[in-house]
Amino acid sequence: MKFYKAKPIGILYQIDGDDVYYLDDKAMEWRICYAHLKHEIENHPEYFIPVNEWKVIPTKNGNIIEVK
């Protein structure tokens, strides 16, 4: 399993085999992504940053995703 963060908007993506998921931070669940394919994410480092660690920080206005 690999994780990537979209540079301009900060959406967190998960690649599991050939499937791509995105983290819906409001619902706090992974959802299947139909907008991006695995090779698009892996082959465009100018748009998607590999992420080693991530955690969810709950706040009163919603959740914040912190990535490292």
mmCIF file of the N, C-alpha and C atoms, coordinates in Angstrom:
data_MODEL
# 
_entry.id   MODEL 
# 
loop_
_atom_site.group_PDB 
_atom_site.id 
_atom_site.type_symbol 
_atom_site.label_atom_id 
_atom_site.label_alt_id 
_atom_site.label_comp_id 
_atom_site.label_asym_id 
_atom_site.label_entity_id 
_atom_site.label_seq_id 
_atom_site.pdbx_PDB_ins_code 
_atom_site.Cartn_x 
_atom_site.Cartn_y 
_atom_site.Cartn_z 
_atom_site.occupancy 
_atom_site.B_iso_or_equiv 
_atom_site.pdbx_formal_charge 
_atom_site.auth_seq_id 
_atom_site.auth_comp_id 
_atom_site.auth_asym_id 
_atom_site.auth_atom_id 
_atom_site.pdbx_PDB_model_num 
ATOM 1   N N  . MET A 1 1  ? 0.839   -1.168 0.000   1.00 0.00 ? 1  MET A N  1 
ATOM 2   C CA . MET A 1 1  ? 0.000   0.000  0.000   1.00 0.00 ? 1  MET A CA 1 
ATOM 3   C C  . MET A 1 1  ? 0.890   1.239  0.000   1.00 0.00 ? 1  MET A C  1 
ATOM 4   N N  . LYS A 1 2  ? 0.557   2.200  -0.850  1.00 0.00 ? 2  LYS A N  1 
ATOM 5   C CA . LYS A 1 2  ? 1.316   3.449  -0.946  1.00 0.00 ? 2  LYS A CA 1 
ATOM 6   C C  . LYS A 1 2  ? 0.362   4.618  -0.752  1.00 0.00 ? 2  LYS A C  1 
ATOM 7   N N  . PHE A 1 3  ? 0.905   5.706  -0.216  1.00 0.00 ? 3  PHE A N  1 
ATOM 8   C CA . PHE A 1 3  ? 0.116   6.909  0.003   1.00 0.00 ? 3  PHE A CA 1 
ATOM 9   C C  . PHE A 1 3  ? 0.756   8.082  -0.723  1.00 0.00 ? 3  PHE A C  1 
ATOM 10  N N  . TYR A 1 4  ? -0.087  8.954  -1.269  1.00 0.00 ? 4  TYR A N  1 
ATOM 11  C CA . TYR A 1 4  ? 0.362   10.158 -1.968  1.00 0.00 ? 4  TYR A CA 1 
ATOM 12  C C  . TYR A 1 4  ? -0.535  11.315 -1.563  1.00 0.00 ? 4  TYR A C  1 
ATOM 13  N N  . LYS A 1 5  ? 0.043   12.514 -1.601  1.00 0.00 ? 5  LYS A N  1 
ATOM 14  C CA . LYS A 1 5  ? -0.725  13.735 -1.328  1.00 0.00 ? 5  LYS A CA 1 
ATOM 15  C C  . LYS A 1 5  ? -0.700  14.599 -2.575  1.00 0.00 ? 5  LYS A C  1 
ATOM 16  N N  . ALA A 1 6  ? -1.861  15.094 -2.975  1.00 0.00 ? 6  ALA A N  1 
ATOM 17  C CA . ALA A 1 6  ? -1.944  16.010 -4.111  1.00 0.00 ? 6  ALA A CA 1 
ATOM 18  C C  . ALA A 1 6  ? -1.392  17.361 -3.669  1.00 0.00 ? 6  ALA A C  1 
ATOM 19  N N  . LYS A 1 7  ? -0.418  17.883 -4.416  1.00 0.00 ? 7  LYS A N  1 
ATOM 20  C CA . LYS A 1 7  ? 0.251   19.133 -4.030  1.00 0.00 ? 7  LYS A CA 1 
ATOM 21  C C  . LYS A 1 7  ? -0.687  20.336 -3.915  1.00 0.00 ? 7  LYS A C  1 
ATOM 22  N N  . PRO A 1 8  ? -1.465  20.640 -4.936  1.00 0.00 ? 8  PRO A N  1 
ATOM 23  C CA . PRO A 1 8  ? -2.212  21.900 -4.840  1.00 0.00 ? 8  PRO A CA 1 
ATOM 24  C C  . PRO A 1 8  ? -3.341  21.889 -3.817  1.00 0.00 ? 8  PRO A C  1 
ATOM 25  N N  . ILE A 1 9  ? -3.986  20.734 -3.596  1.00 0.00 ? 9  ILE A N  1 
ATOM 26  C CA . ILE A 1 9  ? -5.169  20.741 -2.736  1.00 0.00 ? 9  ILE A CA 1 
ATOM 27  C C  . ILE A 1 9  ? -5.049  19.894 -1.483  1.00 0.00 ? 9  ILE A C  1 
ATOM 28  N N  . GLY A 1 10 ? -4.026  19.049 -1.399  1.00 0.00 ? 10 GLY A N  1 
ATOM 29  C CA . GLY A 1 10 ? -3.781  18.292 -0.181  1.00 0.00 ? 10 GLY A CA 1 
ATOM 30  C C  . GLY A 1 10 ? -4.606  17.039 0.013   1.00 0.00 ? 10 GLY A C  1 
ATOM 31  N N  . ILE A 1 11 ? -5.307  16.576 -1.004  1.00 0.00 ? 11 ILE A N  1 
ATOM 32  C CA . ILE A 1 11 ? -6.083  15.344 -0.869  1.00 0.00 ? 11 ILE A CA 1 
ATOM 33  C C  . ILE A 1 11 ? -5.122  14.172 -0.721  1.00 0.00 ? 11 ILE A C  1 
ATOM 34  N N  . LEU A 1 12 ? -5.438  13.267 0.186   1.00 0.00 ? 12 LEU A N  1 
ATOM 35  C CA . LEU A 1 12 ? -4.614  12.097 0.423   1.00 0.00 ? 12 LEU A CA 1 
ATOM 36  C C  . LEU A 1 12 ? -5.154  10.929 -0.394  1.00 0.00 ? 12 LEU A C  1 
ATOM 37  N N  . TYR A 1 13 ? -4.254  10.274 -1.148  1.00 0.00 ? 13 TYR A N  1 
ATOM 38  C CA . TYR A 1 13 ? -4.620  9.128  -1.985  1.00 0.00 ? 13 TYR A CA 1 
ATOM 39  C C  . TYR A 1 13 ? -3.916  7.886  -1.480  1.00 0.00 ? 13 TYR A C  1 
ATOM 40  N N  . GLN A 1 14 ? -4.591  6.766  -1.621  1.00 0.00 ? 14 GLN A N  1 
ATOM 41  C CA . GLN A 1 14 ? -4.032  5.468  -1.243  1.00 0.00 ? 14 GLN A CA 1 
ATOM 42  C C  . GLN A 1 14 ? -4.070  4.568  -2.466  1.00 0.00 ? 14 GLN A C  1 
ATOM 43  N N  . ILE A 1 15 ? -2.947  3.919  -2.762  1.00 0.00 ? 15 ILE A N  1 
ATOM 44  C CA . ILE A 1 15 ? -2.899  2.953  -3.855  1.00 0.00 ? 15 ILE A CA 1 
ATOM 45  C C  . ILE A 1 15 ? -2.758  1.575  -3.227  1.00 0.00 ? 15 ILE A C  1 
ATOM 46  N N  . ASP A 1 16 ? -3.719  0.718  -3.524  1.00 0.00 ? 16 ASP A N  1 
ATOM 47  C CA . ASP A 1 16 ? -3.738  -0.643 -2.994  1.00 0.00 ? 16 ASP A CA 1 
ATOM 48  C C  . ASP A 1 16 ? -3.887  -1.580 -4.181  1.00 0.00 ? 16 ASP A C  1 
ATOM 49  N N  . GLY A 1 17 ? -2.788  -2.169 -4.616  1.00 0.00 ? 17 GLY A N  1 
ATOM 50  C CA . GLY A 1 17 ? -2.813  -2.971 -5.840  1.00 0.00 ? 17 GLY A CA 1 
ATOM 51  C C  . GLY A 1 17 ? -3.019  -2.047 -7.025  1.00 0.00 ? 17 GLY A C  1 
ATOM 52  N N  . ASP A 1 18 ? -4.055  -2.289 -7.807  1.00 0.00 ? 18 ASP A N  1 
ATOM 53  C CA . ASP A 1 18 ? -4.378  -1.415 -8.936  1.00 0.00 ? 18 ASP A CA 1 
ATOM 54  C C  . ASP A 1 18 ? -5.481  -0.418 -8.607  1.00 0.00 ? 18 ASP A C  1 
ATOM 55  N N  . ASP A 1 19 ? -5.999  -0.472 -7.388  1.00 0.00 ? 19 ASP A N  1 
ATOM 56  C CA . ASP A 1 19 ? -7.095  0.407  -6.985  1.00 0.00 ? 19 ASP A CA 1 
ATOM 57  C C  . ASP A 1 19 ? -6.569  1.683  -6.346  1.00 0.00 ? 19 ASP A C  1 
ATOM 58  N N  . VAL A 1 20 ? -7.246  2.785  -6.627  1.00 0.00 ? 20 VAL A N  1 
ATOM 59  C CA . VAL A 1 20 ? -6.897  4.087  -6.052  1.00 0.00 ? 20 VAL A CA 1 
ATOM 60  C C  . VAL A 1 20 ? -8.069  4.559  -5.201  1.00 0.00 ? 20 VAL A C  1 
ATOM 61  N N  . TYR A 1 21 ? -7.762  5.013  -3.988  1.00 0.00 ? 21 TYR A N  1 
ATOM 62  C CA . TYR A 1 21 ? -8.764  5.537  -3.067  1.00 0.00 ? 21 TYR A CA 1 
ATOM 63  C C  . TYR A 1 21 ? -8.348  6.944  -2.646  1.00 0.00 ? 21 TYR A C  1 
ATOM 64  N N  . TYR A 1 22 ? -9.318  7.749  -2.236  1.00 0.00 ? 22 TYR A N  1 
ATOM 65  C CA . TYR A 1 22 ? -9.009  9.049  -1.647  1.00 0.00 ? 22 TYR A CA 1 
ATOM 66  C C  . TYR A 1 22 ? -9.647  9.101  -0.274  1.00 0.00 ? 22 TYR A C  1 
ATOM 67  N N  . LEU A 1 23 ? -9.057  9.885  0.614   1.00 0.00 ? 23 LEU A N  1 
ATOM 68  C CA . LEU A 1 23 ? -9.586  10.010 1.962   1.00 0.00 ? 23 LEU A CA 1 
ATOM 69  C C  . LEU A 1 23 ? -10.591 11.147 2.000   1.00 0.00 ? 23 LEU A C  1 
ATOM 70  N N  . ASP A 1 24 ? -11.834 10.799 2.288   1.00 0.00 ? 24 ASP A N  1 
ATOM 71  C CA . ASP A 1 24 ? -12.871 11.809 2.493   1.00 0.00 ? 24 ASP A CA 1 
ATOM 72  C C  . ASP A 1 24 ? -12.731 12.257 3.943   1.00 0.00 ? 24 ASP A C  1 
ATOM 73  N N  . ASP A 1 25 ? -12.151 13.431 4.153   1.00 0.00 ? 25 ASP A N  1 
ATOM 74  C CA . ASP A 1 25 ? -11.840 13.859 5.518   1.00 0.00 ? 25 ASP A CA 1 
ATOM 75  C C  . ASP A 1 25 ? -13.071 14.223 6.334   1.00 0.00 ? 25 ASP A C  1 
ATOM 76  N N  . LYS A 1 26 ? -14.185 14.518 5.702   1.00 0.00 ? 26 LYS A N  1 
ATOM 77  C CA . LYS A 1 26 ? -15.417 14.800 6.456   1.00 0.00 ? 26 LYS A CA 1 
ATOM 78  C C  . LYS A 1 26 ? -16.015 13.509 7.011   1.00 0.00 ? 26 LYS A C  1 
ATOM 79  N N  . ALA A 1 27 ? -16.072 12.476 6.162   1.00 0.00 ? 27 ALA A N  1 
ATOM 80  C CA . ALA A 1 27 ? -16.632 11.191 6.581   1.00 0.00 ? 27 ALA A CA 1 
ATOM 81  C C  . ALA A 1 27 ? -15.594 10.302 7.259   1.00 0.00 ? 27 ALA A C  1 
ATOM 82  N N  . MET A 1 28 ? -14.311 10.664 7.122   1.00 0.00 ? 28 MET A N  1 
ATOM 83  C CA . MET A 1 28 ? -13.195 9.892  7.658   1.00 0.00 ? 28 MET A CA 1 
ATOM 84  C C  . MET A 1 28 ? -13.215 8.444  7.170   1.00 0.00 ? 28 MET A C  1 
ATOM 85  N N  . GLU A 1 29 ? -13.349 8.311  5.850   1.00 0.00 ? 29 GLU A N  1 
ATOM 86  C CA . GLU A 1 29 ? -13.299 6.981  5.255   1.00 0.00 ? 29 GLU A CA 1 
ATOM 87  C C  . GLU A 1 29 ? -12.644 7.052  3.885   1.00 0.00 ? 29 GLU A C  1 
ATOM 88  N N  . TRP A 1 30 ? -12.063 5.940  3.475   1.00 0.00 ? 30 TRP A N  1 
ATOM 89  C CA . TRP A 1 30 ? -11.461 5.842  2.155   1.00 0.00 ? 30 TRP A CA 1 
ATOM 90  C C  . TRP A 1 30 ? -12.550 5.522  1.151   1.00 0.00 ? 30 TRP A C  1 
ATOM 91  N N  . ARG A 1 31 ? -12.548 6.227  0.033   1.00 0.00 ? 31 ARG A N  1 
ATOM 92  C CA . ARG A 1 31 ? -13.528 6.001  -1.034  1.00 0.00 ? 31 ARG A CA 1 
ATOM 93  C C  . ARG A 1 31 ? -12.793 5.747  -2.341  1.00 0.00 ? 31 ARG A C  1 
ATOM 94  N N  . ILE A 1 32 ? -13.370 4.900  -3.167  1.00 0.00 ? 32 ILE A N  1 
ATOM 95  C CA . ILE A 1 32 ? -12.758 4.586  -4.456  1.00 0.00 ? 32 ILE A CA 1 
ATOM 96  C C  . ILE A 1 32 ? -12.677 5.861  -5.294  1.00 0.00 ? 32 ILE A C  1 
ATOM 97  N N  . CYS A 1 33 ? -11.570 6.043  -5.967  1.00 0.00 ? 33 CYS A N  1 
ATOM 98  C CA . CYS A 1 33 ? -11.341 7.242  -6.770  1.00 0.00 ? 33 CYS A CA 1 
ATOM 99  C C  . CYS A 1 33 ? -11.476 6.894  -8.248  1.00 0.00 ? 33 CYS A C  1 
ATOM 100 N N  . TYR A 1 34 ? -12.376 7.571  -8.922  1.00 0.00 ? 34 TYR A N  1 
ATOM 101 C CA . TYR A 1 34 ? -12.574 7.366  -10.354 1.00 0.00 ? 34 TYR A CA 1 
ATOM 102 C C  . TYR A 1 34 ? -11.896 8.456  -11.178 1.00 0.00 ? 34 TYR A C  1 
ATOM 103 N N  . ALA A 1 35 ? -11.361 9.478  -10.521 1.00 0.00 ? 35 ALA A N  1 
ATOM 104 C CA . ALA A 1 35 ? -10.771 10.615 -11.229 1.00 0.00 ? 35 ALA A CA 1 
ATOM 105 C C  . ALA A 1 35 ? -9.315  10.380 -11.625 1.00 0.00 ? 35 ALA A C  1 
ATOM 106 N N  . HIS A 1 36 ? -8.602  9.560  -10.859 1.00 0.00 ? 36 HIS A N  1 
ATOM 107 C CA . HIS A 1 36 ? -7.179  9.333  -11.130 1.00 0.00 ? 36 HIS A CA 1 
ATOM 108 C C  . HIS A 1 36 ? -6.891  7.842  -11.186 1.00 0.00 ? 36 HIS A C  1 
ATOM 109 N N  . LEU A 1 37 ? -5.970  7.472  -12.067 1.00 0.00 ? 37 LEU A N  1 
ATOM 110 C CA . LEU A 1 37 ? -5.516  6.096  -12.174 1.00 0.00 ? 37 LEU A CA 1 
ATOM 111 C C  . LEU A 1 37 ? -4.164  5.953  -11.490 1.00 0.00 ? 37 LEU A C  1 
ATOM 112 N N  . LYS A 1 38 ? -3.826  4.726  -11.127 1.00 0.00 ? 38 LYS A N  1 
ATOM 113 C CA . LYS A 1 38 ? -2.574  4.446  -10.419 1.00 0.00 ? 38 LYS A CA 1 
ATOM 114 C C  . LYS A 1 38 ? -1.362  5.034  -11.141 1.00 0.00 ? 38 LYS A C  1 
ATOM 115 N N  . HIS A 1 39 ? -1.230  4.793  -12.434 1.00 0.00 ? 39 HIS A N  1 
ATOM 116 C CA . HIS A 1 39 ? -0.049  5.274  -13.163 1.00 0.00 ? 39 HIS A CA 1 
ATOM 117 C C  . HIS A 1 39 ? 0.006   6.799  -13.242 1.00 0.00 ? 39 HIS A C  1 
ATOM 118 N N  . GLU A 1 40 ? -1.151  7.469  -13.227 1.00 0.00 ? 40 GLU A N  1 
ATOM 119 C CA . GLU A 1 40 ? -1.155  8.938  -13.231 1.00 0.00 ? 40 GLU A CA 1 
ATOM 120 C C  . GLU A 1 40 ? -0.538  9.481  -11.943 1.00 0.00 ? 40 GLU A C  1 
ATOM 121 N N  . ILE A 1 41 ? -0.895  8.879  -10.827 1.00 0.00 ? 41 ILE A N  1 
ATOM 122 C CA . ILE A 1 41 ? -0.387  9.340  -9.534  1.00 0.00 ? 41 ILE A CA 1 
ATOM 123 C C  . ILE A 1 41 ? 1.094   9.010  -9.381  1.00 0.00 ? 41 ILE A C  1 
ATOM 124 N N  . GLU A 1 42 ? 1.474   7.781  -9.716  1.00 0.00 ? 42 GLU A N  1 
ATOM 125 C CA . GLU A 1 42 ? 2.863   7.357  -9.531  1.00 0.00 ? 42 GLU A CA 1 
ATOM 126 C C  . GLU A 1 42 ? 3.838   8.046  -10.484 1.00 0.00 ? 42 GLU A C  1 
ATOM 127 N N  . ASN A 1 43 ? 3.372   8.460  -11.653 1.00 0.00 ? 43 ASN A N  1 
ATOM 128 C CA . ASN A 1 43 ? 4.270   9.016  -12.668 1.00 0.00 ? 43 ASN A CA 1 
ATOM 129 C C  . ASN A 1 43 ? 4.235   10.535 -12.793 1.00 0.00 ? 43 ASN A C  1 
ATOM 130 N N  . HIS A 1 44 ? 3.585   11.223 -11.866 1.00 0.00 ? 44 HIS A N  1 
ATOM 131 C CA . HIS A 1 44 ? 3.529   12.686 -11.914 1.00 0.00 ? 44 HIS A CA 1 
ATOM 132 C C  . HIS A 1 44 ? 3.928   13.282 -10.565 1.00 0.00 ? 44 HIS A C  1 
ATOM 133 N N  . PRO A 1 45 ? 5.232   13.209 -10.228 1.00 0.00 ? 45 PRO A N  1 
ATOM 134 C CA . PRO A 1 45 ? 5.684   13.744 -8.937  1.00 0.00 ? 45 PRO A CA 1 
ATOM 135 C C  . PRO A 1 45 ? 5.513   15.255 -8.811  1.00 0.00 ? 45 PRO A C  1 
ATOM 136 N N  . GLU A 1 46 ? 5.286   15.943 -9.923  1.00 0.00 ? 46 GLU A N  1 
ATOM 137 C CA . GLU A 1 46 ? 5.046   17.384 -9.837  1.00 0.00 ? 46 GLU A CA 1 
ATOM 138 C C  . GLU A 1 46 ? 3.667   17.689 -9.249  1.00 0.00 ? 46 GLU A C  1 
ATOM 139 N N  . TYR A 1 47 ? 2.767   16.701 -9.250  1.00 0.00 ? 47 TYR A N  1 
ATOM 140 C CA . TYR A 1 47 ? 1.416   16.883 -8.707  1.00 0.00 ? 47 TYR A CA 1 
ATOM 141 C C  . TYR A 1 47 ? 1.133   16.036 -7.471  1.00 0.00 ? 47 TYR A C  1 
ATOM 142 N N  . PHE A 1 48 ? 1.808   14.886 -7.340  1.00 0.00 ? 48 PHE A N  1 
ATOM 143 C CA . PHE A 1 48 ? 1.534   13.955 -6.245  1.00 0.00 ? 48 PHE A CA 1 
ATOM 144 C C  . PHE A 1 48 ? 2.823   13.632 -5.489  1.00 0.00 ? 48 PHE A C  1 
ATOM 145 N N  . ILE A 1 49 ? 2.825   13.907 -4.180  1.00 0.00 ? 49 ILE A N  1 
ATOM 146 C CA . ILE A 1 49 ? 3.989   13.699 -3.330  1.00 0.00 ? 49 ILE A CA 1 
ATOM 147 C C  . ILE A 1 49 ? 3.826   12.371 -2.588  1.00 0.00 ? 49 ILE A C  1 
ATOM 148 N N  . PRO A 1 50 ? 4.843   11.489 -2.637  1.00 0.00 ? 50 PRO A N  1 
ATOM 149 C CA . PRO A 1 50 ? 4.767   10.275 -1.819  1.00 0.00 ? 50 PRO A CA 1 
ATOM 150 C C  . PRO A 1 50 ? 4.743   10.643 -0.335  1.00 0.00 ? 50 PRO A C  1 
ATOM 151 N N  . VAL A 1 51 ? 3.921   9.947  0.422   1.00 0.00 ? 51 VAL A N  1 
ATOM 152 C CA . VAL A 1 51 ? 3.753   10.219 1.845   1.00 0.00 ? 51 VAL A CA 1 
ATOM 153 C C  . VAL A 1 51 ? 4.090   8.948  2.620   1.00 0.00 ? 51 VAL A C  1 
ATOM 154 N N  . ASN A 1 52 ? 4.969   9.075  3.602   1.00 0.00 ? 52 ASN A N  1 
ATOM 155 C CA . ASN A 1 52 ? 5.341   7.916  4.414   1.00 0.00 ? 52 ASN A CA 1 
ATOM 156 C C  . ASN A 1 52 ? 4.399   7.716  5.590   1.00 0.00 ? 52 ASN A C  1 
ATOM 157 N N  . GLU A 1 53 ? 4.045   8.803  6.244   1.00 0.00 ? 53 GLU A N  1 
ATOM 158 C CA . GLU A 1 53 ? 3.191   8.722  7.423   1.00 0.00 ? 53 GLU A CA 1 
ATOM 159 C C  . GLU A 1 53 ? 2.105   9.787  7.340   1.00 0.00 ? 53 GLU A C  1 
ATOM 160 N N  . TRP A 1 54 ? 0.958   9.484  7.915   1.00 0.00 ? 54 TRP A N  1 
ATOM 161 C CA . TRP A 1 54 ? -0.112  10.465 7.986   1.00 0.00 ? 54 TRP A CA 1 
ATOM 162 C C  . TRP A 1 54 ? -0.945  10.187 9.226   1.00 0.00 ? 54 TRP A C  1 
ATOM 163 N N  . LYS A 1 55 ? -1.563  11.221 9.739   1.00 0.00 ? 55 LYS A N  1 
ATOM 164 C CA . LYS A 1 55 ? -2.470  11.050 10.870  1.00 0.00 ? 55 LYS A CA 1 
ATOM 165 C C  . LYS A 1 55 ? -3.571  12.091 10.780  1.00 0.00 ? 55 LYS A C  1 
ATOM 166 N N  . VAL A 1 56 ? -4.681  11.774 11.406  1.00 0.00 ? 56 VAL A N  1 
ATOM 167 C CA . VAL A 1 56 ? -5.839  12.665 11.424  1.00 0.00 ? 56 VAL A CA 1 
ATOM 168 C C  . VAL A 1 56 ? -5.847  13.408 12.748  1.00 0.00 ? 56 VAL A C  1 
ATOM 169 N N  . ILE A 1 57 ? -5.970  14.723 12.678  1.00 0.00 ? 57 ILE A N  1 
ATOM 170 C CA . ILE A 1 57 ? -6.051  15.548 13.878  1.00 0.00 ? 57 ILE A CA 1 
ATOM 171 C C  . ILE A 1 57 ? -7.462  16.136 13.935  1.00 0.00 ? 57 ILE A C  1 
ATOM 172 N N  . PRO A 1 58 ? -8.297  15.648 14.862  1.00 0.00 ? 58 PRO A N  1 
ATOM 173 C CA . PRO A 1 58 ? -9.654  16.195 14.950  1.00 0.00 ? 58 PRO A CA 1 
ATOM 174 C C  . PRO A 1 58 ? -9.653  17.610 15.528  1.00 0.00 ? 58 PRO A C  1 
ATOM 175 N N  . THR A 1 59 ? -10.467 18.480 14.951  1.00 0.00 ? 59 THR A N  1 
ATOM 176 C CA . THR A 1 59 ? -10.646 19.836 15.467  1.00 0.00 ? 59 THR A CA 1 
ATOM 177 C C  . THR A 1 59 ? -12.140 20.108 15.555  1.00 0.00 ? 59 THR A C  1 
ATOM 178 N N  . LYS A 1 60 ? -12.521 21.193 16.172  1.00 0.00 ? 60 LYS A N  1 
ATOM 179 C CA . LYS A 1 60 ? -13.952 21.477 16.286  1.00 0.00 ? 60 LYS A CA 1 
ATOM 180 C C  . LYS A 1 60 ? -14.575 21.897 14.958  1.00 0.00 ? 60 LYS A C  1 
ATOM 181 N N  . ASN A 1 61 ? -13.769 22.319 13.992  1.00 0.00 ? 61 ASN A N  1 
ATOM 182 C CA . ASN A 1 61 ? -14.289 22.723 12.681  1.00 0.00 ? 61 ASN A CA 1 
ATOM 183 C C  . ASN A 1 61 ? -14.140 21.637 11.622  1.00 0.00 ? 61 ASN A C  1 
ATOM 184 N N  . GLY A 1 62 ? -13.754 20.446 12.019  1.00 0.00 ? 62 GLY A N  1 
ATOM 185 C CA . GLY A 1 62 ? -13.521 19.366 11.059  1.00 0.00 ? 62 GLY A CA 1 
ATOM 186 C C  . GLY A 1 62 ? -12.202 18.699 11.370  1.00 0.00 ? 62 GLY A C  1 
ATOM 187 N N  . ASN A 1 63 ? -11.748 17.869 10.485  1.00 0.00 ? 63 ASN A N  1 
ATOM 188 C CA . ASN A 1 63 ? -10.505 17.141 10.696  1.00 0.00 ? 63 ASN A CA 1 
ATOM 189 C C  . ASN A 1 63 ? -9.399  17.712 9.825   1.00 0.00 ? 63 ASN A C  1 
ATOM 190 N N  . ILE A 1 64 ? -8.201  17.665 10.346  1.00 0.00 ? 64 ILE A N  1 
ATOM 191 C CA . ILE A 1 64 ? -7.019  18.096 9.603   1.00 0.00 ? 64 ILE A CA 1 
ATOM 192 C C  . ILE A 1 64 ? -6.154  16.861 9.384   1.00 0.00 ? 64 ILE A C  1 
ATOM 193 N N  . ILE A 1 65 ? -5.675  16.682 8.180   1.00 0.00 ? 65 ILE A N  1 
ATOM 194 C CA . ILE A 1 65 ? -4.782  15.581 7.872   1.00 0.00 ? 65 ILE A CA 1 
ATOM 195 C C  . ILE A 1 65 ? -3.351  16.110 7.922   1.00 0.00 ? 65 ILE A C  1 
ATOM 196 N N  . GLU A 1 66 ? -2.534  15.493 8.756   1.00 0.00 ? 66 GLU A N  1 
ATOM 197 C CA . GLU A 1 66 ? -1.125  15.871 8.842   1.00 0.00 ? 66 GLU A CA 1 
ATOM 198 C C  . GLU A 1 66 ? -0.311  14.774 8.170   1.00 0.00 ? 66 GLU A C  1 
ATOM 199 N N  . VAL A 1 67 ? 0.552   15.158 7.238   1.00 0.00 ? 67 VAL A N  1 
ATOM 200 C CA . VAL A 1 67 ? 1.372   14.172 6.535   1.00 0.00 ? 67 VAL A CA 1 
ATOM 201 C C  . VAL A 1 67 ? 2.843   14.475 6.751   1.00 0.00 ? 67 VAL A C  1 
ATOM 202 N N  . LYS A 1 68 ? 3.662   13.428 6.648   1.00 0.00 ? 68 LYS A N  1 
ATOM 203 C CA . LYS A 1 68 ? 5.114   13.574 6.802   1.00 0.00 ? 68 LYS A CA 1 
ATOM 204 C C  . LYS A 1 68 ? 5.797   12.957 5.612   1.00 0.00 ? 68 LYS A C  1 
# 
